[in-house]
């Protein structure tokens, strides 16, 4: 009896989780139903070969689903990103200047690090 109850709760939670995710996705596509939003997400995922648009890590190698990356000013969807890439873009201000500064920093400090190692 306990096994059946545990299985019921697990299945019930999983189905609620899927429903909650679809409702959450619908906010990225105004005017769509949760089911339509899930279809749009799935199409993006297929177009990206089930990989993060930035680092190309496959969904099967991630512990969380890919996040919908969007412009916070316009709401335009840019793609699907893993948690690491999504967090990194956000931390750098979601703009090209922040990314270029990070690239310049890495280039500059890589040369210094190489001198220290030698």
Secondary structure by P-SEA (a helix, b strand, c coil): caaaaaaaaaaaaaaaaaaaaaaaaccccccccaaaaaaaaaaaaaaaccccccccccccccccccccccccccccccccccaaaaaaaaaacccaaaaaaaaaaaaaaaaaaaaaac
